[in-house]
Amino acid sequence: MRYLLWLLKFALFVLILSFAVKNTDTVWVRYYLGYEWQAPLVLVLLVFFCLGAAVGIVASLAHLFRQRREIVALKRELRVQGRAGGGPPPVNPSDAA
């Protein structure tokens, strides 16, 4: 299994490398106010792919932090209920469905 995984990684590397070699033409990215950037196409694609991934990660961080705060609050509520001895017994997730 390990050799198959290494073979798959190598095949993916060769595929990406061949894509990079075939796309070395120079392109111009034009900005506002007359600014422009001249670079190989593969570099432009890589930069904008990385920027898109970074924006996606940053956009999901707010949701992730909100979920973590909610989990901490629910755990705290369960601890308080357990100490007081009152309230309904904890629900087993397999029984809930």
C-alpha positions in Angstrom: 0.0 0.0 0.0 2.8 2.4 0.8 4.5 1.8 -2.6 1.2 2.5 -4.3 0.8 5.7 -2.4 4.4 6.8 -3.4 3.6 5.8 -7.0 0.5 8.0 -7.0 2.4 10.9 -5.5 5.1 10.5 -8.2 2.5 10.4 -11.0 0.8 13.5 -9.6 4.2 15.3 -9.4 5.0 14.4 -13.0 1.6 15.6 -14.1 2.0 18.9 -12.4 5.6 19.3 -13.6 4.6 18.6 -17.2 1.8 21.2 -16.9 4.3 23.8 -15.6 6.7 23.0 -18.4 4.0 23.4 -21.1 2.8 26.8 -19.7 5.9 28.9 -19.5 4.6 31.6 -21.9 4.7 35.1 -20.5 1.4 36.7 -19.6 0.5 40.2 -18.5 -1.9 40.8 -15.6 -3.2 44.3 -15.9 -4.4 46.2 -12.8 -6.1 49.5 -12.4 -4.4 52.8 -13.0 -2.1 51.3 -15.6 -0.2 48.9 -13.4 0.7 45.5 -14.9 2.6 42.4 -13.9 4.5 40.3 -16.3 5.2 36.7 -15.3 5.1 33.1 -16.6 1.6 31.7 -16.8 2.3 28.9 -14.5 3.5 31.3 -11.8 0.4 33.5 -12.2 -1.8 30.4 -11.8 0.1 29.2 -8.8 -0.1 32.6 -7.1 -3.8 33.0 -7.6 -4.5 29.4 -6.6 -2.6 30.0 -3.3 -4.4 33.3 -2.8 -7.8 31.6 -3.3 -7.0 28.8 -0.9 -5.9 31.4 1.7 -9.1 33.4 1.3 -11.1 30.2 1.7 -9.3 29.3 4.9 -9.7 32.8 6.4 -13.4 32.8 5.5 -14.0 29.5 7.3 -12.1 30.6 10.4 -15.0 32.7 11.7 -17.3 29.7 11.5 -14.8 27.4 13.2 -14.2 29.8 16.1 -17.9 30.2 16.6 -18.4 26.4 16.8 -15.5 26.1 19.3 -17.0 28.7 21.5 -20.4 26.9 21.4 -18.8 23.6 22.2 -17.0 25.1 25.2 -20.2 26.6 26.4 -22.1 23.3 26.0 -19.4 21.4 27.9 -19.5 24.0 30.7 -23.3 23.6 30.8 -23.0 19.8 31.1 -20.5 20.1 33.9 -22.8 22.5 35.8 -25.7 20.1 35.4 -23.6 17.2 36.5 -22.6 18.9 39.7 -26.1 20.0 40.5 -27.4 16.5 40.0 -30.5 17.8 38.4 -31.8 17.9 34.9 -32.3 15.1 32.5 -29.7 12.3 32.2 -27.2 12.7 29.5 -28.4 11.4 26.1 -26.3 8.7 24.4 -25.8 9.8 20.8 -26.7 6.3 19.5 -30.0 6.4 21.3 -30.9 9.8 19.9 -31.4 8.5 16.4 
